[in-house]
């Protein structure tokens, strides 16, 4: 199994793609300076995916869209190799959730944006004040005299609920569902002041100041749940993620089957998470992140309870869950392989922290590279536009491939500011994004 396949993707020939719906909602939002669209597609589908995405963004010129595909990513990666020749190129790429998020951060730094707001394509903004709410309080001091440099909003679902639907859990979900724990935390947060220290991260409603993203990248080795992991990453470097109870978007995910691979992703994710935090706890200059500081959610998932939860869930899924053979393999082999992956990769993020400030500082407001990326993206748009016109004049149907493509829209609310100061083998299974609940963290 390889990193880079996604269970929540959009077919190139999808009649009503989620990206179009998302950008439609952003058309009414005030303060959008630029929208960076990260295009993730398999090599065999990228040309068709690029053409489709370019056709969609062409209808939204006011959003000043910039599409980043593999060609633009290679240009950026080449510059990163020059700035930090010892850094793994897969830490910033269009492959794997954490690395994709890092590409968004690097492009924002390249363009000199002091704030990046992440939004996924299966969400819609509900108000013209979406970005105003996103940057509300950002860069200011909290009542505890702490600078608010990163904040998260939250989702509401199609019915308008801010709380995850607990429903009746299946037998094999008894030890694996996070919804009750999540709801316990969320109800308390929504009942309090507008801004509070967060135990939760909503990656599609996430605002990060350059002073934060220049110190902490997303973790490329996390197999899923990279957004909640970013909360841990911020705490490691002495920062906090803050929850804004008044800022939210509507989450409209497609139905996603309960596949064994997604459960295996979570096994890898939580075992790696716990191992990484344990390793970092002993590193000079990094803060400890403990289960007790993250109760009622997600503390138990990085505690000693985790092993029992994995064992019970894997066994029950193997007996009565979907796809018995695949789940039995997780019980017999997957757990051991996930522990080996966690142990092998636990030190990686701490090493990345040593490189990351130099990456952002080296690319910050690089006008020559920024212009090259913008011109390359524009040339791709012109090429696909010309191809589309040629096909139309010849009265031929446009060729589309029903292969998946994943997009992330990152509207950047930016100001011109100085560069932020730099701060002092086992393979993971395929990467998947959870869409089982409008509000439950991945």
N, C-alpha and C positions, 0 to 999 in steps of 0.2 A: 504494500500500500504506500502511496506517495502523498506528500503534502501538496495541496493545491487543487483538490477537487472539492466541490461545494454542493451541498444538498439544497441550497436556496439560491438558485440562479435563474436567469431569464433566457428562454430560447430566442434566437435571433429573429425568428419569424413570429414571435408573440404579437397578436393583434393589438393588445393594449398594454404595452410594456410599463413596468412600474416607474422607470426613470421619467417617462413623459408625465405621469401623474405627479411625481415629486416636483419636477421643474415647473409644472403648471401652478402648483401651490406657492412656489417661491417667486413667481412673477409678481405676486401681490405684496411681497415682503419689502419693507423699507430698509435701506442701508446696505444692500448687497453690492459689494465692490467687485467681487470676482467669484465665480463658481468653478472650482477645480473638480473635474470628473475623472475618477480613476477607473480605467477600463481593464477588467480582468477577463481574459478569454484564452481558450486553448489555442495553440498556434494554427491549427487547421481551421479554426472559426474566426480568427481575429480580423481578417480582411472584411468579412461580411458583418461582423459585430461592429467594427469601426464605422462602416458605411451606415449602419442602422443608427448608431449613437450620434454620428454627425448629423444625420437627417433630423433626429429629435432635437438636438441642441440648436440647430439652425432656426428653429421656431422660437428661441428664447434669447434674442440678441441683448436684451436689457440686462441679462444675468452675467454678461461678459464671460461666457463659458470658455474653459481651457481643458481640452481632453488630453489626458496623459495615458498613452498606450505603451506598447513595448519599445517602440522606437525612441520616444521621449525618455522612457525609463533608462534605456541604455546610455543615452547622452548624460543623464544625471549620474548614473552609476560610474561612468568613466571619470567624472569629476571627483566623486567620492573616493575612488581608488587613488587619485592624485593627492587628495587631502589627507586620507588615512589609509595608506597602502596595506596596513596589517589587519584591516577590519574585514570581516566576512561580508561579501557582496550581497548575500541573501538577507541581510538584516534590513536592507531598504530595497524593496522590489515590488513586483505585482504578483507575488506568489506567497501565500500564507497570510493569515489575518493580521498578525502583528507587523510583518514587513510591509504590507499594503498600507496600514495606518501610518507607518514611518515614512512611506513615500509621500503621503499627504502632508506630513510635518515638514519634510525636506523641501517640497515644492513651495510651501507657504514661506519658509525661510528664504528660499531663493528669490522670491518676489518681494521680500521685505515686509511681510504681513506680521504684525505683532499679536494678532489673535486669529486662531483658526477654530471654526465651528464645524464639527462633523455631523453629517446627516446621511442616513442610509436611504437607498432608493425605494424601500418599501414603506416610507413614511411620508406624511404630508404635513406642512405647516398649517396651522389653524387660524393664524392672525397675521395681519400686516406688521405687527410689532414683534414677530418671532425673533429677529436679530436684536432688536432693542432689549428684549427680555434676556436674550442669550448673554449679552455683555453687561447686563445690569450688575453692578457691584464688582465687576472684574477689575483687579488691580487695586481695589480699595482695602482698607483695614476692617477686620471683623471686630466685634466687641472684645475679643481676647487679644486685640492688637496683632493679629496674624494677617498677612496679605493673602487675599483671595486671588489665586493665580490659576485655578482650574475648577470648573464647576460642571455639574451634571443636572440635566432636567430629568424628565421621565416620560413614559408612554401612557397614553390612554388607548383603549382598544376600540373596536368598531362601535361598541355599545356606549362608549364614553366612560368606562370604568377605569379608575386609577389603580385598582387592586387586581391581582392575579386570581383567576377562577380556580378555586381549590377543588371543586367538584368531588367526585368519588374516584379516588386513585385506584388504578389497577393493582393487582396483587404484587406484581414485580416493581411497581413504583413506590411501594410502602417505605422503603429505606432510601429512596433516591430522589423523591420529589422535594424541591426547595420552596414550594409555593407558600406553605404555612409559615415557615421561618421568614421568608421574604415579606409576606404580608404583615407579620408582626412588626418588623422594622419600618415598613412603609407607612403603616397607620400612625405610628408614633411620629415619624418625620412630617407627615402631612398635617398633624394636629399641632405642631410646634410653630416656631418662627419661620419666616420665609426661607432664611438661609441657616443651614445647620451642617455640621461635619457629616460627611456621607459614608455609609457602609455599602453603597450601591453605585454602579456606573451604568449609564445608558449611552452606549456608543453612538446611537443615532441622534443624540441630543446632548452633545458634549462640547464645551467651550474651553480652550486652553490658551493661556497667555504665553508669549514667547519666553518669558522668564522661567516658566515651568517646562515647556517642551524643549528648551535648550539644555535642560539638565536631565530629563528623564525621557527616553524613547519608549515605545511599546516593545513588548517582548516577542521577538520572532520565533522563539522556541515553544510558545504556548500553543497548544493544538486547537483551542477554541476558548471563548470567554476572555479575549484579549482586553476587553474594556474594563471588566471588573479587575483583571490583573493589573491594569494601569493604575487603579487606585492603590494597590499594594506597592507598585513601583514608585509612585509619588511619595508614599510614606517612607520608603527605604531611603530617599534622599532628603527627608526632613520636610516634605510638603504635604498638603492635604488636598483631597478632593471634597468640594462642598456641594451640598444638595440644595437646589432651588425649587421649592414646592410650587412656584407659580409659573414655571417654564416647562412646557411639554409639547409633544407632537403626537399625532395619531399614527399608530402602528397598524399596518394592514398587510400582514405576512400571508403568503400562500400556505396551504395545508402542507405539512411535512410528515411523512410516515415515520413511525417509531422503529428505525432501523438499528440493527446491532452495532453498526459502525459508529453511529452517533453516541451510543452508550460507551463504546470503547474510547471514543474521543474524550469523553468526560473522565474516564478512568485515567487516561494519560494526563489529562489536564490537571486534575486535582493532586495526583501523586507528584507530578512535576512541580506544581505550585508549592506544595508543602516542602519538598526537597530544596527548592530554590530559596525559599524564605529561611529555612534552617541554615543553609550555607551562608547567606547574606548576613544572618544574625551575628556571625563571628568575624565579619569583615570590618576593619577600621574605617570609620567615616560613614558607615551605613547604620540606619536605625533598625531596631527590632520591630517586626510586625508579628503580633501574637494573636492566637485565637480569642483570648479574652477581650482584646480591644475591638473585636469584630462581631460581638454577640448582639442580637440573636442570629444574625445572618451577616456574613457567611462563615463566621468563626468555626463552626463545627466541621466545615469541609476542609479545613487545614489543621484539624486536631487529630488526636489519636483515634477518634471515632471513625475516621475515614476508612481504615482497613476493614472494619466490620461491615460498614455500609457496602463497600465494594463486594466483599465475599458473599453476603446475603443476597444482594441484588443479582449478581452474576449467576449464582446457583438457581435462584427462583426463575430467572429469565431462561436459563438452560432447560428447566423442567416444564414450565407452563407459558413462557413468553413467546414472542414471534421469532421465527427462524431458529429453531432449536439447535441446529448444527452449528451455526455461527456463534450463538450465545454459549454453547458448550465449549467452543474453541476459546472464547474469552475466559471462561472459568478455568480451563486447563492450561492455556498458554498466554492469553492476553494480559492477565494480571502480572505475571512474571516479566513479560517483555516491557510492560509499562513501568514497572519499578526499575528495570535496568535503564530505560530511557531517562527516567527522572534522575537517577544517580549519575549517569554519564553527562547530562546536560545542565545539572544544577549550577555549576560555576559560570556558565556562559553569560548570563545577564550582568553579573558583577563586572566581568571583563568589558562588556559592551559599554557600561557606564563610564569607563575610562576613556573611550574613544569619542563618545557621542557629542560632548560639548565642542570638540574640535570640528566635527562634521558640520554642526549648525553654524559655528563661527566662520568656518571656511567657505560656506556657501551663502552666507547671509547677504542678501541684496546684491548678488553677483549679476550685474546688469548685462554683461556680455552673454553669460550662460542663459539667463532668463530670456533674453531676446532670441537666442538660438532655439530654445525650447518652444517659445511662442510661435516663431516662424515655422518650425518643423510641424507643430500641431496644425497651424493654418494651412500649410501645404497639403497635409493629409486631408483636411476638410475640402480644399479646392479639388483635390484629385477625386475624392468620392463624389463630390457634387458634379464634376464633369462626367464621370462614369455614369451617374444616374441620369444626367441629361442625354447622354449618348444612347443609353438603353431606351429612354422614353421616345427619342426621335425615331428609333428603329422599330418602335412598337413591340419591343420584347419585354417579357416580364423580368423584373429584377431577380437575380439569383440569390436565394437566402438559404442558410444552413440551419437546421433545427438543433444546433449545438448550444450549450449554455454559455452565458456571459453574465458577469457580475459587475455591478457598477456601484460606486459610492460617490455621493455629491458632497463636497465640502465647501459651503459658501463661506468666504473669508471676509470678516469684518476687519478692516485694516486701517492703520495710520502709519505715516512715515515716522519711524523711530530709529535711534541708533541700534546697531547690532547688540544683541544680548551678550553679556560677558560670559565667557566660558566658566563653568564650575570646575573649582578644584576637582563497535558501533551497532546503536540500535536506532531504528528509524520510526518516527511518529506515524500513526495512521493518517488517512486522508483527512484534510481539514473540512469541517462542516460548521455551518452556522445554525443555531437553534431558532426555530420559529414556532415552537409549541405553545407559547403564551405571549400575549402582547406586552407583558410587563415582567415576566420572570427573567432574571438574569440568565445568560447563556450557561 
